[in-house]
């Protein structure tokens, strides 16, 4: 079973009468984040390998880009599709993000990140690797801002308990340990928080829309190797992205396939912190628009030559051109909405 697609009018960053959507509008449409992700991931690039490890799932394309997602912590021996994923397009696998079966959704998220990682990452702060910290490097970065604040972390990160004595820390975990709170506590703890650190795995398991809505009054950090580098995340109330940049794809895939967890932070990926201010988001969108516009112009020229040469069949890259044109329209509207909010 999958999420039902939104109506076409609901896909646009502007309402039916031209009024710009606000954060509240985005929060009232929980499917919107998935429509945006699929829009950015649409394409015909082939997948060359999918590795489902104990902790991470990786997806690698023929263009030599790799994306990550956290693997489900639900052992299974009955998946019906192993041995059939290599050779499928990233767009096809990305569509699995809307599935409720956790392994399919995880493969979909990894494929989406693989597609997004083909683009230059946004400007931000790259955290130097400290092997013993792993995910905790993000908390070390923000620690000076967390003093005296109510901090809620959704998702347990290995070693995070070290901060319990330094800050007012509450941890919400699907499989709680010790002093962790169970999932339902999010409805009570997050609305009163000053800072919320939200695992990007919440996108995969479909809890992101509700968690992001609950965190609207807090400074919110979306974090983890599952983070998609998506410019529009600011419209969901996300203030910071703490995602990863891949520095050694070969080593990353080897570590994933061998069951690695925090080991990926040693020499395969590095955290990057991006503050989603309006200016940063506009600059990021502007760069993506320019890149897609160049690709559209190149493909349009190639299509003209194709038909000019007398070919009667459809232009081979028509689908790609159509995907880029649709994405450009959406990004242009998103940019206009940001511009209008600042002027």
C-alpha positions in Angstrom: 0.0 0.0 0.0 1.2 3.5 -0.9 0.4 7.1 -0.1 -2.3 8.4 -2.4 -0.9 11.1 -4.7 -2.1 14.7 -4.1 -4.2 16.5 -6.7 -2.2 18.6 -9.1 -3.2 21.9 -7.6 -1.9 20.7 -4.2 1.6 20.1 -5.6 2.2 23.8 -6.2 3.8 26.2 -3.7 0.8 28.5 -4.4 -2.8 28.0 -3.7 -5.6 27.8 -6.2 -6.1 31.6 -6.1 -2.5 32.5 -6.3 -2.0 33.1 -2.6 1.4 31.8 -1.3 1.4 28.8 0.9 2.6 29.3 4.5 4.3 26.8 6.8 0.8 26.1 8.2 -0.4 25.2 4.8 2.5 22.8 4.3 1.9 21.2 7.7 -1.8 20.6 6.7 -0.7 18.4 3.7 1.5 15.6 5.2 2.0 14.1 1.7 3.7 17.2 0.4 7.2 16.3 1.6 7.0 13.0 -0.4 5.7 14.7 -3.5 8.7 17.2 -3.4 11.2 14.4 -2.9 9.8 12.4 -5.8 9.9 15.5 -8.0 13.6 16.1 -7.3 14.4 12.4 -7.7 12.6 11.9 -11.0 15.0 10.6 -13.7 16.2 7.7 -15.7 19.7 7.3 -14.3 20.3 3.6 -13.6 21.1 2.0 -10.3 24.2 -0.1 -10.2 24.0 -1.4 -6.6 21.8 -1.4 -3.5 23.3 -2.6 -0.2 21.0 -3.2 2.8 23.3 -3.4 5.8 22.5 -3.9 9.5 22.5 -0.1 10.1 22.5 1.7 6.8 21.2 1.1 3.3 23.2 2.5 0.3 22.2 3.1 -3.3 24.7 3.8 -6.0 24.0 5.0 -9.5 25.8 4.5 -12.8 26.9 8.2 -12.4 28.9 7.1 -9.4 26.8 8.9 -6.8 25.7 7.2 -3.6 22.9 7.9 -1.2 22.2 6.6 2.3 19.2 5.8 4.5 19.0 4.1 7.9 18.0 0.5 7.6 14.8 -0.8 9.4 15.6 -2.4 12.7 13.2 -5.2 11.8 15.0 -8.4 10.6 13.3 -10.2 7.7 13.9 -13.2 5.4 11.0 -12.8 3.1 11.7 -9.8 0.9 10.5 -10.6 -2.6 12.8 -8.4 -4.7 16.5 -9.1 -3.7 18.6 -9.6 -6.9 16.3 -7.4 -9.0 17.2 -3.8 -8.0 20.4 -3.2 -10.0 19.5 -1.8 -13.3 16.3 -0.1 -12.2 16.2 3.7 -12.5 16.6 5.9 -9.5 13.2 7.4 -10.3 11.6 3.9 -10.1 13.2 3.0 -6.8 12.6 6.5 -5.4 8.8 5.9 -5.8 9.1 3.2 -3.1 9.4 6.0 -0.5 5.6 6.2 -0.4 5.3 2.5 0.5 4.4 1.4 4.0 6.7 -1.7 3.9 9.8 -0.4 5.8 12.4 -2.0 3.6 10.9 -0.7 0.4 10.6 2.8 1.9 14.2 2.6 3.0 15.4 1.7 -0.5 13.3 4.5 -1.9 14.9 7.0 0.6 18.4 5.8 -0.3 17.6 6.2 -4.1 16.3 9.7 -3.5 19.4 10.7 -1.7 21.5 9.2 -4.4 19.7 11.3 -6.9 20.0 14.5 -4.8 23.7 13.9 -4.2 24.5 14.4 -7.9 24.1 18.1 -7.2 26.6 20.5 -5.5 25.8 20.6 -1.8 24.6 23.9 -0.2 27.0 26.2 1.5 27.5 25.3 5.2 29.9 24.2 7.9 31.6 20.9 7.4 32.4 19.2 10.7 35.9 17.6 10.8 35.6 13.9 11.6 36.2 12.8 15.2 35.9 8.9 15.1 34.8 8.6 18.7 31.9 11.1 18.2 30.1 9.9 15.1 26.6 11.4 15.2 27.5 13.3 18.4 29.6 15.7 16.4 26.3 17.5 15.6 25.4 17.9 19.2 29.0 19.1 20.0 28.5 21.8 17.3 25.2 23.0 18.8 26.1 22.5 22.5 26.9 26.2 23.3 23.4 27.2 22.0 21.6 24.5 24.1 22.6 25.6 27.6 19.6 26.4 29.7 17.2 25.2 27.0 14.7 22.3 26.8 16.1 19.9 24.3 14.2 17.0 22.7 16.0 14.5 20.6 13.8 12.2 18.5 15.9 9.0 17.9 18.6 7.6 20.2 22.1 8.2 19.0 24.9 6.1 20.5 26.5 7.9 23.4 24.0 10.7 23.6 23.5 10.2 27.3 26.8 12.0 27.9 24.9 15.2 27.5 22.2 14.4 30.1 24.0 16.3 32.9 25.0 19.3 30.8 21.6 20.1 29.2 17.9 19.6 29.9 17.6 16.6 27.6 14.7 14.3 26.7 15.1 11.4 24.3 12.1 10.0 22.4 12.8 6.6 20.9 10.6 4.0 19.1 12.4 1.2 21.2 13.1 3.1 24.4 16.0 2.3 26.7 16.5 3.4 30.3 15.2 6.9 30.7 14.1 7.3 27.0 10.5 8.3 26.3 8.3 6.2 24.0 6.8 7.6 20.7 3.6 8.9 22.2 5.6 11.3 24.4 6.3 13.5 21.3 2.8 15.0 21.6 3.6 16.2 25.1 7.3 17.0 25.0 8.0 18.6 21.6 5.5 21.5 21.8 7.3 22.7 24.9 10.8 22.3 23.6 13.2 25.1 22.8 15.3 22.9 20.5 14.3 19.7 18.7 16.7 17.3 17.0 14.7 15.2 14.6 16.1 12.1 12.9 15.6 12.1 9.2 14.6 8.5 9.4 11.2 10.0 10.3 10.8 10.8 6.6 11.1 7.1 5.8 8.8 5.9 8.5 6.2 8.6 7.7 6.3 10.3 11.1 8.0 13.4 9.8 4.9 15.5 8.9 3.5 15.2 12.5 6.8 15.6 14.3 7.7 18.7 12.2 4.2 20.2 12.9 4.7 19.7 16.7 8.1 21.4 16.5 6.9 24.6 14.9 7.7 26.7 18.0 11.2 25.3 18.5 14.5 25.6 16.7 14.5 22.4 14.7 17.5 20.4 13.4 16.8 17.6 10.9 19.8 15.3 11.2 21.5 12.1 10.2 22.9 10.4 7.1 19.3 10.0 5.9 18.8 13.8 5.5 17.8 14.7 1.9 19.5 17.9 0.6 16.1 19.5 -0.3 15.9 23.3 -0.5 12.3 23.4 0.5 12.7 21.8 3.9 12.5 25.3 5.4 8.9 25.4 4.5 8.3 22.5 7.0 9.7 24.5 9.9 13.2 23.1 9.7 15.8 25.6 10.8 19.0 23.5 10.2 20.0 20.5 8.2 22.7 18.3 9.6 23.3 15.8 6.8 26.3 14.1 5.4 28.5 14.6 2.4 30.1 11.4 0.9 33.9 11.7 0.8 34.7 8.0 -0.1 31.8 6.2 -1.8 33.7 3.0 -2.2 34.7 2.8 1.4 31.2 3.8 2.4 29.5 1.0 0.5 32.0 -1.6 1.8 31.4 -0.4 5.4 27.6 -0.5 4.9 27.7 -4.0 3.4 29.9 -5.3 6.2 27.4 -4.2 8.9 29.0 -0.9 9.8 27.2 1.7 11.9 29.1 4.7 13.3 32.2 3.4 11.4 31.0 5.3 8.4 31.9 8.6 10.1 35.6 7.6 10.3 36.6 8.0 6.6 33.4 7.7 4.4 31.1 10.6 5.3 31.3 14.0 7.1 28.6 16.0 8.6 27.6 19.3 7.1 25.5 21.9 8.9 23.3 24.2 6.8 21.2 26.9 8.4 18.0 27.4 6.4 17.7 31.1 6.6 15.6 32.7 3.8 18.7 34.1 2.1 20.5 30.7 2.3 17.4 28.9 0.9 17.0 31.4 -1.9 20.7 31.1 -2.9 20.4 27.4 -2.8 17.3 27.4 -5.0 18.9 29.9 -7.4 21.8 27.6 -7.9 19.6 24.6 -8.5 17.4 26.6 -10.9 20.4 27.7 -12.9 21.7 24.1 -13.1 18.3 22.7 -14.3 17.9 25.6 -16.7 21.2 24.8 -18.4 20.2 21.1 -18.6 16.8 22.1 -20.1 18.4 24.3 -22.7 20.8 21.5 -23.7 18.1 18.9 -23.9 15.8 21.3 -25.8 18.5 21.9 -28.4 19.2 18.2 -28.7 15.5 17.5 -29.2 15.3 20.1 -32.0 18.3 18.5 -33.7 16.6 15.1 -33.2 13.5 16.0 -35.0 15.3 18.3 -37.5 17.3 15.2 -38.6 14.0 13.6 -39.7 13.5 11.2 -36.7 9.8 10.3 -36.3 10.1 8.5 -33.0 9.9 10.3 -29.7 13.1 12.1 -28.5 15.0 9.5 -26.4 15.4 11.9 -23.4 11.9 13.3 -23.6 11.0 12.0 -20.1 14.1 13.6 -18.6 13.3 16.9 -20.3 9.8 16.8 -19.0 10.9 16.0 -15.4 13.3 19.0 -15.5 10.7 21.3 -16.9 8.2 20.3 -14.1 10.9 20.7 -11.4 11.9 24.1 -12.7 8.3 25.4 -12.5 8.1 24.2 -8.9 11.5 25.7 -7.9 10.6 29.0 -9.6 7.4 29.2 -7.6 9.2 28.3 -4.4 11.8 31.0 -5.0 9.1 33.6 -5.7 7.4 32.7 -2.4 10.6 33.2 -0.5 11.3 36.4 -2.3 7.8 37.8 -1.5 8.2 36.9 2.2 11.4 39.0 2.4 10.2 42.1 0.4 
